[in-house]
Amino acid sequence: MHTIDLKKLREALAKGAVAGFYDNRSRVSYDKLHIKGSTSLPVPEAQAGKGLPTDKAAMLVFY
């Protein structure tokens, strides 16, 4: 796991290098407000591997 700054995130998104951009809060919080382009994936589902790409080398972003 790595932390990236906003500039690097924007660059990666623009290049199409991000395979998944996930909001790990509850679905209720996601429905109220989320970053455009993100997908709701609450922590329990992420921990179970639900909704994640099979490519283990893929760049995934969680917030």
C-alpha positions, 0 to 999 in steps of 0.5 A, a space after each residue: 500500500 502506498 499513499 499518493 498526493 492529489 497531483 499524482 492521483 489526478 495524473 494517474 486518473 488522466 492516464 487511465 492508470 487507475 483500475 479502481 477508485 473506491 469510496 470505503 465509507 458506508 453506502 449511506 455516506 456515499 449516497 450523500 456525497 462522493 467524488 465523481 467517478 468513484 465506486 462505493 465499496 464499504 470496508 467489509 466488502 473490500 476486505 472480502 475482496 468483493 468488487 475488486 479486479 482480479 489483477 493483483 498488480 492493478 492500481 487501486 485507490 481507496 478513500 
